[in-house]
């Protein structure tokens, strides 16, 4: 499910509460507001949440600069 900056949180909640026990919720994208999801309910239903790790261009450039200067080693990737 992809969320845009101006999108409503309602479709996300419909998807979450339509999952069966042991289901996996996957979110790829930005949300315009916080998602009011009960962690206790998710744990009771054994629901897994997967999401992307966002990285802004400026932070990416800073990491690339650190690697170029020898201040960071990303060879394990």
N, C-alpha and C positions, 0 to 999 in steps of 0.2 A: 504494500500500500504506500503510495507516494503522497506526501503532504506538501503543499506550497505555502508561501508566506501568508497568504490571505485566506487559506482554507479553514473550514470549520473542523472542530474536533469530533463532531457527531459521527461521521463515517468510521473513524478510528474506534470509537466506543462500541459501535454496532458490531464491528469485526471482532473486537476483544470478547464481547459477551456472547458471540455466536460460537466461540471455540468450545469444543468438547474437552473433557478431562484429558490432560496430557498433550494438549495442542500447543502449537508454536505460533506466536505472533511475530511477524517480520515487518519492520518499519524502515523504509528507505526514503529519506527526505526530511525536510524541515517542518516543524509544527509552529503555528502562529501563537499557540498558548500551551500551558501545561496540561498534561493528560491526567484527569482525576481517576486513576486506576488504583483499586484497593490491592495492596501487596498481600494482605492476609487472604483475600479471596483468590488471588492468583496462585499463592502457595497451596491453598487448600485444593484448588483444581489442578495443581501440577502444571500450570501454564508457563511456558518459556517465552521470554521476550528477546528478540534479536534486533539490533539496530546498527546503523553505520556510525563510524567514528568520523566526524567532520573535521576537516583540516583546511584552514583558510590559506589563500595564496601567500600572504605575507609570512605566515608561520612556515609554510613550505620553503620559501626562499631563505628564511633564517636558518632552517635545518640544512639546506644545501650549502649555505655559506659556512656553517660550522664544519661540515664534512670536508669542504674544500680547504679550510684552514687546518685540518687535522685535529679539531677539537671534539669530533664525534666519529665513531666508527659504526657504520651500518652494514658491515660485511656479513653479519650473521643472518641477514635477510636473504 
